[in-house]
Amino acid sequence: MKKSIITFIFLIFSGLLLLSCKHQQNAELEKALQYSINFEHSLAIKHFKLAIKKEPLNPNIYFFLAEEYYAIKNYDAAIQCFEKCLELNNSNIKAYEGLGNSYFEKKEYTKAIENYEYYLKSNPDDLLTLYNIGISHEKSADFDLAIQEYHHIINLDPNFISAYLRLALVYKIRNNDELMAEMINKAIQLDPELAQNIDSKLEQLSKE
């Protein structure tokens, strides 16, 4: 879910940056953006690197290169590029989100939360980021904080089914059958088809 939003934002910024490429006279950047829009990640990475040689102080190029590395699941390289982007421009809020996502995928939850929280200063109601923070607390066995985060999400969006299901998982771990059943019932009310496969759905979520 996070990846689709990142891709959407990425394409918007790509289009804007593409419009200025000719003015910047960086043909490699223009090629990289075209490859990126077409999801040709290896070629995009190659040309973003060449573009950096021409504009080594352009933080946008590092940001887009980081997104390409993230897309191919090279999270260490993505982190390096997001950090370089922020070194050159620490006001790029999306780079903090990118760092949070990269650390989340690496299961380095403390670092993920740190970067997510910085991103949330400008985007406090980003439900998917809040959801990832909840999972990070849950995976770190900080169950009180996880419960608090999932309830916060539900307060913002009462139809966020996954928050109810993750609460059910946490209450199951805590042997609170009553609250677990309550969360499951609320999820089923929103999506009656869950009743047919609720056990497999909870098992699937527990492995994420």
MIDOVEX-392155 format. One record per residue: residue number from 1; residue in one letter; chain; x, y, z of N, C-alpha, C in turn. Coordinates in steps of 0.1 Angstrom, whole numbers, plus 5000, padded with zeros to 4 digits. Each point is the difference from the previous one (the first is absolute). Layout:
N
(r NUM, 'A', 'A', (X, Y, Z), (X, Y, Z), (X, Y, Z))
...
This chain:
208
(r 1, 'M', 'A', (5008, 4988, 5000), (4992, 5012, 5000), (5009, 5013, 5000))
(r 2, 'K', 'A', (5010, 4999, 5008), (5009, 5012, 5000), (5007, 5002, 4987))
(r 3, 'K', 'A', (5003, 4988, 4994), (5008, 5001, 4987), (4992, 5007, 4989))
(r 4, 'S', 'A', (4987, 4997, 5000), (4992, 5006, 4989), (4999, 5015, 5002))
(r 5, 'I', 'A', (4999, 5005, 5012), (5000, 5014, 5002), (5013, 5007, 4997))
(r 6, 'I', 'A', (5011, 4993, 5004), (5013, 5005, 4996), (5002, 5001, 4985))
(r 7, 'T', 'A', (4995, 4990, 4993), (5001, 5000, 4985), (4992, 5011, 4994))
(r 8, 'F', 'A', (4988, 5003, 5006), (4991, 5011, 4995), (5007, 5013, 5002))
(r 9, 'I', 'A', (5005, 5003, 5012), (5007, 5012, 5003), (5012, 5001, 4991))
(r 10, 'F', 'A', (5007, 4989, 4998), (5012, 5000, 4992), (4997, 5004, 4986))
(r 11, 'L', 'A', (4989, 4995, 4994), (4997, 5003, 4986), (4996, 5015, 4999))
(r 12, 'I', 'A', (4994, 5006, 5010), (4997, 5014, 5000), (5012, 5008, 4999))
(r 13, 'F', 'A', (5009, 4997, 5010), (5013, 5008, 5000), (5008, 4998, 4988))
(r 14, 'S', 'A', (5000, 4987, 4995), (5007, 4997, 4988), (4996, 5009, 4988))
(r 15, 'G', 'A', (4986, 5001, 4999), (4995, 5009, 4989), (5004, 5014, 5002))
(r 16, 'L', 'A', (5000, 5005, 5012), (5004, 5014, 5002), (5015, 5002, 4997))
(r 17, 'L', 'A', (5008, 4991, 5005), (5014, 5001, 4998), (5003, 4998, 4985))
(r 18, 'L', 'A', (4993, 4991, 4993), (5002, 4998, 4986), (4998, 5013, 4992))
(r 19, 'L', 'A', (4991, 5008, 5004), (4997, 5012, 4993), (5012, 5010, 5001))
(r 20, 'S', 'A', (5008, 4998, 5010), (5011, 5010, 5002), (5014, 4994, 4996))
(r 21, 'C', 'A', (4999, 4987, 4995), (5013, 4994, 4996), (5007, 5007, 4989))
(r 22, 'K', 'A', (4993, 5004, 4990), (5006, 5007, 4988), (5007, 5013, 5005))
(r 23, 'H', 'A', (4993, 5007, 5009), (5006, 5012, 5005), (5013, 4997, 5008))
(r 24, 'Q', 'A', (5000, 4989, 5007), (5012, 4996, 5008), (5011, 4994, 4991))
(r 25, 'Q', 'A', (4996, 4996, 4987), (5009, 4995, 4991), (5007, 4987, 5006))
(r 26, 'N', 'A', (4992, 4992, 5006), (5005, 4987, 5005), (4993, 4989, 4993))
(r 27, 'A', 'A', (5005, 4996, 4989), (4994, 4990, 4991), (4998, 4986, 5008))
(r 28, 'E', 'A', (5010, 4997, 5008), (5000, 4988, 5008), (4988, 5000, 5010))
(r 29, 'L', 'A', (4997, 5011, 5005), (4989, 5001, 5009), (4987, 4998, 4993))
(r 30, 'E', 'A', (4999, 5006, 4988), (4988, 4998, 4992), (4998, 4985, 4996))
(r 31, 'K', 'A', (5011, 4993, 4997), (4999, 4986, 4996), (4996, 4992, 5012))
(r 32, 'A', 'A', (5006, 5003, 5012), (4997, 4993, 5012), (4985, 5001, 5004))
(r 33, 'L', 'A', (4994, 5012, 4999), (4986, 5002, 5003), (4991, 4992, 4991))
(r 34, 'Q', 'A', (5004, 5000, 4987), (4992, 4992, 4990), (5000, 4986, 5003))
(r 35, 'Y', 'A', (5012, 4994, 5003), (5001, 4986, 5004), (4992, 4997, 5013))
(r 36, 'S', 'A', (5001, 5010, 5009), (4993, 4998, 5013), (4985, 4999, 4998))
(r 37, 'I', 'A', (4994, 5009, 4992), (4986, 5001, 4997), (4995, 4987, 4994))
(r 38, 'N', 'A', (5009, 4993, 4993), (4997, 4988, 4993), (5004, 4988, 5009))
(r 39, 'F', 'A', (5004, 5002, 5012), (5003, 4990, 5010), (5012, 4991, 4995))
(r 40, 'E', 'A', (5009, 5006, 4993), (5012, 4993, 4995), (5011, 5004, 5010))
(r 41, 'H', 'A', (5000, 4994, 5012), (5007, 5004, 5011), (5015, 5000, 4998))
(r 42, 'S', 'A', (5005, 4989, 4994), (5015, 4999, 4999), (5005, 5011, 4991))
(r 43, 'L', 'A', (4993, 5003, 4989), (5005, 5011, 4991), (4998, 5013, 5007))
(r 44, 'A', 'A', (4989, 5002, 5007), (4998, 5013, 5008), (5012, 5002, 5009))
(r 45, 'I', 'A', (5004, 4990, 5008), (5011, 5001, 5009), (5013, 5004, 4993))
(r 46, 'K', 'A', (5002, 4993, 4989), (5012, 5003, 4992), (5001, 5015, 4997))
(r 47, 'H', 'A', (4989, 5005, 4995), (5000, 5014, 4995), (4999, 5010, 5011))
(r 48, 'F', 'A', (4993, 4996, 5011), (5001, 5010, 5011), (5014, 5001, 5006))
(r 49, 'K', 'A', (5007, 4989, 5000), (5014, 5001, 5004), (5009, 5009, 4991))
(r 50, 'L', 'A', (4997, 4999, 4987), (5007, 5009, 4990), (4996, 5014, 5002))
(r 51, 'A', 'A', (4987, 5002, 5003), (4995, 5014, 5003), (5006, 5006, 5012))
(r 52, 'I', 'A', (5003, 4992, 5010), (5006, 5005, 5012), (5014, 5005, 4997))
(r 53, 'K', 'A', (5007, 4993, 4991), (5014, 5005, 4996), (4999, 5014, 4995))
(r 54, 'K', 'A', (4989, 5003, 4993), (4999, 5014, 4994), (4995, 5010, 5010))
(r 55, 'E', 'A', (4991, 4995, 5010), (4995, 5009, 5010), (5001, 4993, 5014))
(r 56, 'P', 'A', (5012, 5000, 5005), (5002, 4992, 5013), (4994, 5007, 5012))
(r 57, 'L', 'A', (4995, 5012, 4999), (4994, 5007, 5011), (4984, 5001, 4998))
(r 58, 'N', 'A', (4995, 4993, 4991), (4985, 5000, 4998), (4993, 4990, 5008))
(r 59, 'P', 'A', (4994, 5004, 5011), (4994, 4990, 5009), (4988, 4992, 4994))
(r 60, 'N', 'A', (4993, 5006, 4990), (4989, 4993, 4993), (5005, 4987, 4993))
(r 61, 'I', 'A', (5012, 5000, 4995), (5005, 4988, 4993), (5002, 4989, 5010))
(r 62, 'Y', 'A', (5006, 5003, 5011), (5002, 4990, 5010), (4987, 4995, 5005))
(r 63, 'F', 'A', (4990, 5008, 5001), (4987, 4996, 5005), (4994, 4990, 4990))
(r 64, 'F', 'A', (5001, 5003, 4987), (4994, 4991, 4990), (5008, 4987, 4999))
(r 65, 'L', 'A', (5013, 5001, 5002), (5009, 4988, 4999), (4996, 4991, 5012))
(r 66, 'A', 'A', (4998, 5006, 5012), (4996, 4993, 5012), (4987, 4992, 4997))
(r 67, 'E', 'A', (4990, 5007, 4993), (4987, 4993, 4997), (5002, 4988, 4991))
(r 68, 'E', 'A', (5010, 5002, 4991), (5002, 4988, 4991), (5006, 4989, 5007))
(r 69, 'Y', 'A', (5009, 5002, 5009), (5006, 4990, 5009), (4989, 4993, 5008))
(r 70, 'Y', 'A', (4991, 5009, 5006), (4990, 4994, 5008), (4991, 4991, 4992))
(r 71, 'A', 'A', (4997, 5004, 4987), (4991, 4992, 4992), (5006, 4986, 4997))
(r 72, 'I', 'A', (5013, 4999, 4999), (5006, 4987, 4998), (5005, 4993, 5013))
(r 73, 'K', 'A', (4995, 5006, 5011), (5002, 4994, 5014), (5015, 5000, 5004))
(r 74, 'N', 'A', (5008, 5010, 4995), (5013, 5002, 5005), (4999, 5011, 5010))
(r 75, 'Y', 'A', (4996, 4996, 5012), (4997, 5010, 5010), (5012, 5007, 5006))
(r 76, 'D', 'A', (5011, 4993, 5000), (5012, 5007, 5005), (5005, 5011, 4991))
(r 77, 'A', 'A', (4999, 4998, 4987), (5004, 5010, 4990), (4989, 5011, 5001))
(r 78, 'A', 'A', (4988, 4997, 5001), (4989, 5010, 5001), (5003, 5009, 5012))
(r 79, 'I', 'A', (5003, 4994, 5012), (5003, 5008, 5012), (5012, 5010, 4997))
(r 80, 'Q', 'A', (5010, 4995, 4994), (5012, 5009, 4997), (4996, 5012, 4992))
(r 81, 'C', 'A', (4991, 4997, 4990), (4996, 5011, 4991), (4990, 5010, 5006))
(r 82, 'F', 'A', (4991, 4994, 5008), (4991, 5009, 5007), (5008, 5009, 5010))
(r 83, 'E', 'A', (5010, 4994, 5007), (5008, 5008, 5009), (5008, 5011, 4993))
(r 84, 'K', 'A', (5005, 4997, 4988), (5008, 5009, 4992), (4990, 5012, 4996))
(r 85, 'C', 'A', (4988, 4996, 4996), (4990, 5010, 4996), (4998, 5010, 5012))
(r 86, 'L', 'A', (4998, 4994, 5012), (4998, 5009, 5011), (5012, 5008, 5005))
(r 87, 'E', 'A', (5012, 4994, 4997), (5012, 5008, 5003), (5000, 5013, 4991))
(r 88, 'L', 'A', (4995, 4999, 4988), (5000, 5011, 4991), (4988, 5009, 5002))
(r 89, 'N', 'A', (4989, 4994, 5004), (4988, 5007, 5002), (4991, 4993, 5011))
(r 90, 'N', 'A', (5002, 5005, 5013), (4994, 4993, 5011), (4985, 5004, 5001))
(r 91, 'S', 'A', (4994, 5007, 4991), (4986, 5004, 5000), (4992, 4990, 4991))
(r 92, 'N', 'A', (5006, 4990, 4994), (4993, 4991, 4992), (4993, 4990, 5008))
(r 93, 'I', 'A', (4988, 5002, 5004), (4992, 4992, 5009), (4998, 4986, 4995))
(r 94, 'K', 'A', (4999, 4999, 4986), (4997, 4987, 4994), (5013, 4991, 5002))
(r 95, 'A', 'A', (5011, 5005, 5002), (5012, 4992, 5002), (5000, 4994, 5014))
(r 96, 'Y', 'A', (4994, 5007, 5010), (4998, 4993, 5013), (4991, 4989, 4999))
(r 97, 'E', 'A', (4989, 5001, 4992), (4991, 4989, 4998), (5007, 4989, 4994))
(r 98, 'G', 'A', (5008, 5003, 4989), (5007, 4989, 4993), (5010, 4993, 5010))
(r 99, 'L', 'A', (5006, 5007, 5008), (5009, 4994, 5010), (4992, 4991, 5010))
(r 100, 'G', 'A', (4988, 5005, 5004), (4992, 4992, 5009), (4996, 4987, 4993))
(r 101, 'N', 'A', (4996, 5001, 4987), (4995, 4988, 4993), (5012, 4990, 4998))
(r 102, 'S', 'A', (5012, 5005, 4997), (5011, 4992, 4998), (5004, 4992, 5013))
(r 103, 'Y', 'A', (5001, 5008, 5011), (5003, 4993, 5013), (4989, 4991, 5004))
(r 104, 'F', 'A', (4987, 5003, 4997), (4989, 4991, 5003), (5002, 4987, 4992))
(r 105, 'E', 'A', (5003, 5000, 4988), (5002, 4988, 4992), (5012, 4992, 5005))
(r 106, 'K', 'A', (5010, 5007, 5006), (5012, 4993, 5005), (4997, 4995, 5015))
(r 107, 'K', 'A', (4988, 5003, 5004), (4996, 4996, 5014), (5008, 5007, 5011))
(r 108, 'E', 'A', (5005, 5011, 4996), (5007, 5009, 5010), (4990, 5010, 5005))
(r 109, 'Y', 'A', (4991, 4995, 5009), (4988, 5008, 5003), (5002, 5013, 5008))
(r 110, 'T', 'A', (5010, 5000, 5009), (5003, 5012, 5007), (5004, 5012, 4991))
(r 111, 'K', 'A', (5008, 4997, 4990), (5004, 5010, 4990), (4989, 5003, 4991))
(r 112, 'A', 'A', (4992, 4991, 4997), (4988, 5002, 4991), (4991, 5010, 5007))
(r 113, 'I', 'A', (4997, 4998, 5013), (4991, 5009, 5008), (5006, 5014, 5001))
(r 114, 'E', 'A', (5013, 5001, 5002), (5006, 5013, 5001), (4998, 5008, 4988))
(r 115, 'N', 'A', (5002, 4994, 4988), (4998, 5007, 4987), (4985, 5003, 4997))
(r 116, 'Y', 'A', (4992, 4990, 5003), (4986, 5002, 4998), (4995, 5012, 5008))
(r 117, 'E', 'A', (5004, 5001, 5013), (4995, 5010, 5008), (5004, 5014, 4995))
(r 118, 'Y', 'A', (5012, 5001, 4995), (5004, 5013, 4994), (4992, 5003, 4988))
(r 119, 'Y', 'A', (4997, 4990, 4992), (4991, 5002, 4988), (4986, 5004, 5004))
(r 120, 'L', 'A', (4995, 4995, 5011), (4986, 5002, 5005), (4999, 5014, 5005))
(r 121, 'K', 'A', (5011, 5007, 5003), (4999, 5014, 5005), (4993, 5009, 4989))
(r 122, 'S', 'A', (5002, 4996, 4987), (4994, 5007, 4989), (4988, 4993, 4995))
(r 123, 'N', 'A', (4998, 4987, 5003), (4989, 4992, 4995), (4994, 4992, 5011))
(r 124, 'P', 'A', (4994, 5006, 5010), (4996, 4993, 5012), (4989, 4990, 4999))
(r 125, 'D', 'A', (4993, 5001, 4989), (4988, 4991, 4998), (5003, 4989, 4989))
(r 126, 'D', 'A', (5013, 4998, 4997), (5003, 4990, 4989), (4997, 4986, 5006))
(r 127, 'L', 'A', (4989, 4994, 4997), (4996, 4988, 5006), (5009, 4988, 4998))
(r 128, 'L', 'A', (5006, 4999, 4988), (5009, 4989, 4997), (5013, 5001, 5008))
(r 129, 'T', 'A', (5005, 5012, 5002), (5012, 5002, 5008), (4996, 4997, 5015))
(r 130, 'L', 'A', (4989, 5004, 5004), (4996, 4997, 5014), (4998, 4985, 5002))
(r 131, 'Y', 'A', (4995, 4993, 4990), (4998, 4986, 5000), (5014, 4993, 5001))
(r 132, 'N', 'A', (5010, 5004, 4992), (5013, 4995, 5001), (5006, 5002, 5013))
(r 133, 'I', 'A', (4998, 5011, 5006), (5005, 5003, 5014), (4993, 4990, 5010))
(r 134, 'G', 'A', (4987, 4998, 4998), (4993, 4990, 5009), (5007, 4986, 4998))
(r 135, 'I', 'A', (5002, 4996, 4988), (5006, 4987, 4998), (5014, 4999, 5006))
(r 136, 'S', 'A', (5008, 5012, 4998), (5013, 5000, 5006), (5000, 4998, 5015))
(r 137, 'H', 'A', (4990, 5007, 5007), (4999, 4998, 5014), (4996, 4986, 5004))
(r 138, 'E', 'A', (4991, 4994, 4992), (4995, 4987, 5002), (5012, 4990, 4998))
(r 139, 'K', 'A', (5008, 5001, 4990), (5011, 4991, 4997), (5011, 5002, 5011))
(r 140, 'S', 'A', (5000, 5011, 5006), (5010, 5003, 5010), (4995, 4996, 5014))
(r 141, 'A', 'A', (4988, 4994, 5000), (4994, 4996, 5013), (4996, 5011, 5009))
(r 142, 'D', 'A', (4999, 5012, 4994), (4995, 5012, 5007), (4984, 5000, 4998))
(r 143, 'F', 'A', (4993, 4991, 5007), (4986, 4998, 4996), (4991, 5012, 5005))
(r 144, 'D', 'A', (5004, 5006, 5011), (4992, 5012, 5004), (5000, 5011, 4989))
(r 145, 'L', 'A', (5012, 5002, 4995), (5001, 5011, 4990), (4994, 4995, 4987))
(r 146, 'A', 'A', (5001, 4987, 4996), (4993, 4995, 4988), (4985, 5002, 5001))
(r 147, 'I', 'A', (4994, 4996, 5012), (4986, 5002, 5002), (4996, 5015, 4999))
(r 148, 'Q', 'A', (5008, 5008, 5006), (4997, 5015, 4999), (5000, 5004, 4986))
(r 149, 'E', 'A', (5010, 4996, 4992), (5001, 5004, 4986), (4988, 4995, 4991))
(r 150, 'Y', 'A', (4997, 4987, 5002), (4989, 4995, 4992), (4986, 5007, 5004))
(r 151, 'H', 'A', (4998, 5003, 5012), (4988, 5007, 5004), (5000, 5015, 4994))
(r 152, 'H', 'A', (5012, 5005, 5000), (5001, 5014, 4994), (4996, 4999, 4985))
(r 153, 'I', 'A', (5004, 4990, 4993), (4997, 4998, 4986), (4985, 4999, 4999))
(r 154, 'I', 'A', (4994, 4992, 5008), (4985, 4997, 5000), (4992, 5013, 5002))
(r 155, 'N', 'A', (5006, 5008, 5009), (4993, 5013, 5003), (5001, 5009, 4988))
(r 156, 'L', 'A', (5010, 4999, 4992), (5001, 5008, 4988), (4992, 4994, 4989))
(r 157, 'D', 'A', (5000, 4987, 4999), (4992, 4993, 4989), (4994, 4987, 5006))
(r 158, 'P', 'A', (4987, 5001, 5004), (4994, 4988, 5006), (4998, 4989, 4991))
(r 159, 'N', 'A', (5003, 5001, 4987), (4999, 4990, 4990), (5013, 4993, 4997))
(r 160, 'F', 'A', (5011, 5003, 5008), (5013, 4994, 4997), (5000, 4986, 5006))
(r 161, 'I', 'A', (4996, 4990, 4992), (4998, 4987, 5005), (5013, 4994, 5006))
(r 162, 'S', 'A', (5011, 5002, 4993), (5013, 4993, 5005), (5003, 5005, 5014))
(r 163, 'A', 'A', (4997, 5012, 5004), (5002, 5004, 5014), (4993, 4992, 5010))
(r 164, 'Y', 'A', (4987, 4996, 4997), (4992, 4992, 5009), (5007, 4986, 5000))
(r 165, 'L', 'A', (5004, 4995, 4989), (5006, 4986, 5000), (5013, 5000, 5007))
(r 166, 'R', 'A', (5008, 5010, 4999), (5013, 5000, 5007), (4997, 5002, 5015))
(r 167, 'L', 'A', (4990, 5007, 5004), (4996, 5001, 5014), (4996, 4986, 5005))
(r 168, 'A', 'A', (4993, 4993, 4992), (4996, 4986, 5003), (5012, 4991, 5003))
(r 169, 'L', 'A', (5010, 5002, 4991), (5013, 4992, 5002), (5007, 5004, 5013))
(r 170, 'V', 'A', (5000, 5013, 5003), (5007, 5004, 5013), (4992, 4995, 5012))
(r 171, 'Y', 'A', (4987, 5001, 4999), (4992, 4995, 5012), (5001, 4985, 5001))
(r 172, 'K', 'A', (5002, 4993, 4989), (5002, 4986, 5001), (5013, 4997, 5007))
(r 173, 'I', 'A', (5011, 5007, 4997), (5013, 4998, 5006), (4998, 5003, 5015))
(r 174, 'R', 'A', (4992, 5009, 5004), (4998, 5004, 5014), (4989, 4991, 5007))
(r 175, 'N', 'A', (4995, 4990, 4992), (4990, 4991, 5006), (4987, 5007, 5004))
(r 176, 'N', 'A', (4997, 5011, 4993), (4988, 5007, 5003), (4989, 4996, 4989))
(r 177, 'D', 'A', (4994, 4988, 5002), (4991, 4995, 4990), (4988, 5009, 4998))
(r 178, 'E', 'A', (4995, 5007, 5010), (4988, 5008, 4998), (5003, 5012, 4991))
(r 179, 'L', 'A', (5011, 5007, 5002), (5004, 5011, 4991), (5004, 4995, 4986))
(r 180, 'M', 'A', (5006, 4988, 4999), (5004, 4995, 4987), (4987, 4997, 4992))
(r 181, 'A', 'A', (4990, 4994, 5007), (4987, 4997, 4993), (4993, 5013, 4995))
(r 182, 'E', 'A', (5001, 5010, 5009), (4994, 5013, 4997), (5006, 5006, 4987))
(r 183, 'M', 'A', (5013, 5000, 4999), (5007, 5005, 4989), (4997, 4992, 4987))
(r 184, 'I', 'A', (4999, 4987, 5001), (4997, 4992, 4989), (4986, 5003, 4995))
(r 185, 'N', 'A', (4991, 5001, 5009), (4986, 5002, 4997), (4998, 5014, 4993))
(r 186, 'K', 'A', (5008, 5010, 5004), (4999, 5013, 4994), (5006, 4999, 4985))
(r 187, 'A', 'A', (5010, 4993, 4999), (5006, 4998, 4986), (4990, 4993, 4991))
(r 188, 'I', 'A', (4993, 4990, 5005), (4991, 4992, 4992), (4987, 5009, 4997))
(r 189, 'Q', 'A', (4997, 5009, 5009), (4989, 5009, 4997), (5003, 5009, 4988))
(r 190, 'L', 'A', (5013, 5003, 4999), (5004, 5009, 4988), (5002, 4991, 4988))
(r 191, 'D', 'A', (5003, 4988, 5001), (5002, 4991, 4989), (4996, 4986, 5003))
(r 192, 'P', 'A', (4987, 4997, 4998), (4994, 4987, 5004), (5007, 4988, 4994))
(r 193, 'E', 'A', (5007, 5002, 4989), (5006, 4988, 4994), (5012, 4995, 5008))
(r 194, 'L', 'A', (5005, 5009, 5009), (5011, 4995, 5009), (4996, 4989, 5009))
(r 195, 'A', 'A', (4987, 4998, 5003), (4995, 4990, 5008), (5004, 4986, 4995))
(r 196, 'Q', 'A', (5001, 4999, 4987), (5003, 4987, 4994), (5015, 4996, 5001))
(r 197, 'N', 'A', (5008, 5010, 5002), (5015, 4996, 5001), (5007, 5008, 5010))
(r 198, 'I', 'A', (4994, 5004, 5011), (5006, 5008, 5010), (5013, 4995, 5006))
(r 199, 'D', 'A', (5000, 4987, 5002), (5012, 4994, 5006), (5012, 5001, 4990))
(r 200, 'S', 'A', (4998, 4997, 4987), (5011, 5001, 4991), (5004, 5015, 4998))
(r 201, 'K', 'A', (4990, 5009, 5001), (5004, 5014, 4999), (5008, 5005, 5011))
(r 202, 'L', 'A', (4997, 4996, 5012), (5008, 5003, 5012), (5014, 4994, 4999))
(r 203, 'E', 'A', (5000, 4988, 4996), (5013, 4993, 4998), (5009, 5008, 4990))
(r 204, 'Q', 'A', (4994, 5004, 4989), (5007, 5007, 4990), (5005, 5013, 5005))
(r 205, 'L', 'A', (4992, 5008, 5008), (5005, 5012, 5006), (5011, 4998, 5010))
(r 206, 'S', 'A', (4999, 4989, 5007), (5010, 4998, 5010), (5014, 4997, 4994))
(r 207, 'K', 'A', (5001, 4997, 4988), (5012, 4997, 4993), (5006, 5012, 4992))
(r 208, 'E', 'A', (4992, 5011, 5000), (5005, 5012, 4993), (5010, 5007, 5008))
